[in-house]
Amino acid sequence: MRWFRSFGYNLKQGCKGIFRNSIMSTASVLVLLSCMIIVGTFYLVIVNIEENFNRVDNLNVIEVRIPATYSDAQIEEIGGALKEIYAELPILEGEPVFVSKEEHLRRFKELYKDQEWSTFFDETLNPLRPSYELTFSGTAEITEAAKIITRIESIKLSDGNFAVQTTDISSNIKLYENVTGIKQTLLAVGLWLMGILLIISLFVIMNTIKLGVFARRNEVMFMRYCGATKAFIRTPFLVEGVIIGLFSAALSLGVEFLLYRYVLSGVVASVTTAISGGGIQLSPYANHLPVLAVLFCAVGLFAGLISGSISLKKYLKV
């Protein structure tokens, strides 16, 4: 029961410290809230960009169309050369996938099955060409992905002619580059803002605890004279910082939910309707709640413990 009484005492003293310096405590919560909201919003935006572009077919697939005049032997020769490229470039996943003209026709008719004109095409009237599909890693750098195109263009047949023309290579590398650039920019901006606001949060919480230390300086000195341990003196102030951090985390989860549901979803809906008539979807907030909860609590605990420790070390001299 001793530890229980000690816990109750520390919790009580931590809460007293918060209410004793209510203005500074409120400022601490607001700054931490701003920090967490910015970090959480950037995280949600980046994750939703990733999820939506993962729905885009063939975003990280390069299609090599085979000219209609090529023989089966030449097609196999190109396939062998593409396997060599797979061995050279580790960013390529799996192996080259051959797609016959019949398979292309099936995909075409499935895609446009609601269009009456799609029924005009059949096995006897098939203008599509066979191709090879190469898939590269979704985390590949743009320069690495561009190397694949360069290597494909350098393939030569046994007769010495280049096997594939640039116009025969279809890819979404430009779109992939734009998406990757947006994600990297958002991540960099989010981390910078998080760092700046986190530093501000540390200073504000430190000042809050300093005021508590000053207000209780006589009590602290009395405890020292009575033989109180350093840990016993430190703990209430650390608890104060932890309470501020965890309360800010809980408040941030609620505010983030409101922003996500009523602000971010509305912006996305209006933008996508104006540009493309829809298509971009936001995943449910509940899917991201565990990650956000861990992230916010980690930020809150870090800010509370670090600021509390620094304040005590400098001003209590314990």
Buried (B, 14 or more C-beta within 10 A) or exposed (E): EEEEEEEEBBBEBBBBBBEBBEEBBBBBBBBBBBBBBBBBBBBBBBBBBEBBBEEEEEBBBBBBBBBEEBEEEBBEBBBEBBBEBBEEBEBBEEBBBBBBBEBBBEEBBEEEEEEEEBEEBEEEEEEBBBBBBBBBBBEBEBEBBBBBBEBBBEBEBEEEEEBBEEEBBEBBBEBBBEBBEBBEEBBEEBEEBBEEBBEBBBEBBBBBBBBBBEBBEEEBEEBBEEEEEEEBBBBBBBBBBBBBBBBBBEBBBEBBBEBBEEEBBEEBBEEBEEEEEEEBEBEEBEEBEEEBBEBBBEBBBBBBBBBBBBBBEEBBEB
